[in-house]
Amino acid sequence: MAYWNQEIETMDPARLRALQSERLVKLVHYVYENSPFYKKLFDEKGIKPDDIKSIDDIQKLPFTFKKDLRDTYPTGMFCVKNTDLVRIHASSGTTGKPIVVGYTQNDIDNWAESLARGFTSVGLDQDDILQVSYGYGLFTGGLGAHYGSERIGATTIPTSSGNTERQLSLMEDLGVTAVLCTPSYFSYLIEVAEKEGRSLKNNKSLRVGIFGAEPWSESLRHRIEERSGIKAYDVFGTSELSGPLFTECPEQKGMHVWADMFIVEILNPDTMEPVKDGETGELVVTTLLKEALPLIRYRIGDLASVETGVCPCGRTHPRLMRLKGRSDDMIIVRGINVFPGQVESVLMKIPEVSPHFMIIIERNGELDDMTVQVELNDMSSDKVDDYNKLIARISHDLRTVLTLSASIELVNPGTIPRSEGKAKRVIDKRKF
């Protein structure tokens, strides 16, 4: 097993927790002295930095919300002067003001360090050629993966997203060994390659895919690995924290969260009390080393679980299991919470359908109607009964998982719009 920083990655859990305590105490003093936002928040809650003596006191600290970042737009939560910043990223702002995130050089270095550990854990090193097909620019995916790739000494191809035929040619001609992009875009790459008669399964160089930036299911992982012959790994990050940060290891049983850099809590969304190891709750993250935009108990909105036991790979850092969904991805239909990932997990177990689907929500009088457009891999059968049986199966399987009935519409191959970035899975036509 290869490690990027074995001393840290396999540190004794007790020592790791002591390091977290030390860094949390420093962080609380740092934000109180350098962030007017956190000083005001702490004062309003009657909290003084000296009240926090170890990680055991973390629940005394208030939460930070995405709304706080928007309300202080653009840089009201920064803890450093502009002259200390070396980069700024920002979210798209599609649901309001964008979230602006600043970075010092140390922030960039720690970001690259986090990904270097993750990339090394999946077997990548200086001999590899990494094709970064995440978008570059204000979106954090491309540059984050780029700097992580360069940190391990790999050859980096900054293709960004789009121009799919050229991406496939470069992948083949340059002997790319790993690709980084959204899982939906890689599914599209597989599809285009097969149409052009150059199946990725025949590409003997390509062996690793690191996919994130959108929810995806274990079923889609199996579908991708089966159709491409690679090992598909999950990666986690958010714009507010630093974009892509944590990856799975070869065990593919959770993404290692580097506890020397971050504290993760999984809390009951109703009581905001910690849940037991392995139970699902809301993911809350505290950044221990960020200088420009440190965040204390940041409520991301992801529903997840964490395993804290030592991983079979030897790493002692907690593992963030596959996300159950994000609160802002969730749709409520007839009072029931529905996540696109649930629909995907059902469809990917059915070999006749492609990875592409669309959920359409409409309101008929006082009731919600949900239609799932399901794209078929092939629609050459002339037997109506075949399609009726498939519709019945999909409808039954979705109802079992969602506890909700949905209309199923089968569509021709290529009907669902492809995305070169994050896939759009829901069209909500309701007027509230």
N, C-alpha and C positions, 0 to 999 in steps of 0.2 A: 504494500500500500504506500503510495507516494503522498507526501505532505508538503505544503508550501512553507508552513511554520509549525513544525511538529511540536515544539515546546508549548506553544499557545493552544494549538488544536487538540492536544491530548492532555492538557493541564488537569490536575486533580480537581474534581468538582468543588471541594472545600476551598482550595486556593482561588479558583475561578470566582466563587461567590465573594470571597474577601476582596478580590480585585474590583468586582462590581461595586461593592460597598464603598471602597476608597474613591472610585471614580464618580459614583453618584453624589457623594458628599461634596466633592470638588465642583461638580456640575451645578448643584443647587446654589452654591456660593457664586459661581460664575454668572449664572443667569440673573441672580438677584442684583449683582453689581453692574451688569452690562445690558440688561434688557428692561426698559421701562415697562414693557407689557407684563413680564413675569414679576417684577417688583410690585406693581400695582395689584396683580392677581394674588400674590402671596400675602400682601398687606390686607387685602379685603378678606382673605380666609383666615387671617390671624396666624400666619405661618412665618417663622423666622428660620433662616438657613441653619442655625445651630440646633433646631429641632430634629434635623435629619442626621442621624449618627451612623446609619447603615442601611442596607437594602431592606431590612426588616421594617423600616419606617416609610417605605415608598407609598403605602396607602394613605399616608397623611397628606400627600401632595395632590393638588388639584389636577383635573384633566385638561388637556388642550384639544381643541376641535378644529376641523377644517374651516369652520366659520371664522375662527380667530385669525387665521391666515388671510382670509378674504377681507375681514373688517380692518385689518392693519395694512392692506395693500398700499403701495407695493413692497416696502421694505421695513415696515414698522416693527417687525419682530426680530430684525437682524441684531446681532450682538457685536458687530465689528463695523469699522468705518469703511467707506467705499474703497479707500486706498488699500485695504487689506483683502479685498475681493479679487479673485482671479477669474471667476466665471459666474454667470447667472443662467439658470434654466427657468422655464415657466410652463405651467399646465395650459391646456387649450382654452380654458375659460368658457366651455360650452354651456355650463350650468350657472354662470355668474362671472364675477371677476376672476381672472386667472390667479393662480398661486405662484408667486415668485420665490425662487430658492437661490440663495447665494452660497458661494463656496470659497473658502480660503485654500491656499495650497495644501495645507494639512488635510482639509476635508477631501480634496481630490485624491491625495495620496492614500488616505484610509479607504476611500471608495475602491480604488484600484487594488488595494491590499485585500479587501473583502472578496472581490471577484477572483483575484489570483488564487486564493485558498480554494474557492469553489471550483474553478477551472482545473486546478491541479487534482482535486479530489475525484474528478471524472476522467482522469488519465490524460489530460492535455499538458503539453510542455513546449519547449522552444523548437521542437521538431515539427510542430503542427502548423497547419494553415487554416486560419479561422475566417470565415466569411460572415461579416456582420450585416445582416439584412434587416435590422431594426432601423427606424427612421433616425436621421441625424438632424440636429438643430436644437430648438428649444425643448423638444421631447428628449428625455434623459436616456432612452434605451440605447441608441446608437453609440453615443460617445462613452457611456458607461461601460458597455461591453468592449468597446475599442481600447480603452485605457487598461481594462483588466487583461485583455489579450496581449497588449504590448508589455504589461508588467511581467508576464510569465515568459516573455521573449519569443512568443509565437509570431509568425508572419500574419499580418492582419490585412484583410481585403475589405475596405469600407464601401460595400456596394449600396448601402442604404436600402430602402424599399423600392419596389417597382422595377420596370424593365425586366420582366420575368424571364424571357427567352435568353437575354444576355446573362442573367444570373446563373441560369442552368449551364450555359456555355463556359462561363468562368469557373464554375464549380468543377466541371469536367476537365477543362483544359489545364487548370492550374493545380489539380490534385488536392482540392479542398478536403480537409479531414473533419472539420466541424462547422456547423452552421448555426447562427443565432438569429431568431426571428419569432414572430407570433406563431402559435400552432396552426391557426387558420391559414396563414400565408404559406407555411410549409406544406400543408395539405394541398394548397393550390399548386405549389411547385411540383408535387408528386403528380398531380392531375395533368399539368401541362407537359411534363416530361413523358408521361405515358402516351399522350396524344402525339408527341413528336417521335415516338418509338425509341426513346432512350430512358428506360426505367431507372430510377435511382437505385434500385436493388442491384443493378449491374455495375454501379459505380463502386469499385473496390477500395477507393481512397476514403470516401465519406463513411465515417463510423459513429459520429456523435452529433446530436442536435440538442440545443439548449433553448427551451421555449417558454415564453411568459408574456407579460403585458396584457393578458386577458385570461379569464377563467377557462380551464379546460379539464376534461375528465380523464379518469384512469382508462376508460373505454377508448377514448381518442388516442391515448398514448399507445395502447396495444395495436390500434388500427394503423397508426403512423409507423410503428416498428415493423409491423408485418408487411406493409406495402413498400417500405424504403430500405429495410435491412439494417437501420441504425439503432443505436440506443438513444432513447429520448428522455431528457432530464428536465425537471421543472426548475424554474428560477423565480425568485420573488423580489419585489421592490416596489416602491411608490415614488412619485416625483418629489413628495415632501421629505422623504427620508434620504434619497440619493439615487433614485432609479434602481436598476437591477443590483441586487446585493448578495443574495444567498442562493445556492444551488443544492440540489441533491448530491449525494455521493453514489458510488456504484450500487449500494443497497437499494436505491430508489424507494426509500421509506422515510421521506421527509427531508426538508431543506435545513441544513445546519445554519442556525442563527448564531453569529459570533458574539458570544456573551461578554467578551472583553470590550466590545463596541456598543452593544445594545442590550437592554433589558426588555424581555417580552413577558407580558401578562396575558392570560386568557381569563376573561371575567364574564360572569353571568350578566347578560344584557339587561335584566330586570333589576337585580340587586347590586350589580357592579362589585360583587364579591368574587374572589378567585374560585375557579372550578377545579375539580380534581384532574390529575395528570391524565391526558387522553380524552377528556371530555370537551365538547364543543362549546365555544363562547365567543365573545368579541375580542379581537386582537387589539392590544394596547402596547405601544412601543415607546421606550425612552432611549434617546440617543446619548451615549456616554462621552463621545469624543468630538461631536460636531462643534465647530467654532462659530461659523457664520449664522447658522439657523438651528441651534439646538432645540429639541422638542422634549417636553416632559409629559409622560403619560398621554401620548397622542393617540386618540381614538380614531383609528384608520377606517373602521366600518367593515372590515373583513370578518367573516365568521370562520373560525379555524380551531384547531386543537394542537397541543404541543406535547411531545414525549421528551422527558428529561433524562431517561436512563442512558448509559453509555451505548453508543451505536456499535454494531458489529465491525464497522470500519475502524474503530479505535478512537474516534473523536468523542469528546466529552461534552460538547456544546449541545444545547437543546435543539430538537428537530421540529420545525414547523411543518405539520402535515398538510396535505393538499387542501387548499381553501375550499370551503363549502359554498362560498359565494360572497359577494359584496353587497352591503345594504343598498348601494346605489344601483346595483344590477338587478335587485329584487323587484318583481312586479307583484301586485296583489290582485288576484282574480277571484271574485266571489268570496272575499275574506280569507283566501288561502295564499300563503307566500309561495311564489314560483321563481326559481332561478333558471336561467338558460342552461347552466351546467347540468341541471337535473335532466332536462330534455335531451341534451347531447349524450349523456351517459346511457340513456335508453336507446337512442338511435344508433349509436356506435356498436351496439351488440347485434344489430340486424345487418347482415352482409349485403342485402340488396340496396341499401341506401348509402348515399355519399355523406361526407362530413358537413355538408352545407345545408342549413335549414333556416327558417324564419318563423318567428312567433308573431302573430297579428292579433291584437286585442281590440275589440269593438264593443260598444254598448248598445244593446237592443232593448229599448224601454228602460227598465230599472235593472236589467240583468247584464252581466258581462259575458261575452262570447269569446272564446279563444280558439284560434285556428293555427295549426302548425303546418306550414308548407314544408314538405319533405322531398328533397331531390333524390331521384333514383340514379343508380349507377348505369342502368340500362332500362330502356322502355320499349324493347322490341317485341315483347310478348303480345300476341293478339287475343289472349284469353282474359276476358273481363274478370272471370272468377279468380285469376291469380292476383289481380290488383285488389279485389275486394277482400281476399284473405290477408293480404299484406296490410291493408288499412285496418282491418279488425285486430291484427296482431299489435300494430303500433298503438292503436287506441287503447287496447287492453293494458299494454305494458306501461304506457304513460299514466293511465288512470291508477295503476297500482302504485307507482312512485309518487305521483302528485296528489293523489286522492281527489282528483278533479278530472272531469270529462273535457275532452278537446276534440274539435273537428280536425280531421286529417285530410290534407290536400296533397296528392302526389303530383310532382312536377317533373318535366323533362330534364335530363342532364344539362348543366350549364345555365339553368334558369335563375337560380339564386345569385345575386350580385357577389362577385369576389372582392376581397379587400386586401390591399397591400400593407395595411397596418392592422389596427384592431378591428375585428369583425363586428358588424352590426347584426344583432340577433333578434331585436324586438322592434316592432312598429306598433305603437300604442295610439289608436285613433279616438280614444275616449275623450270627451270634453267634460272637465270637472268644474 
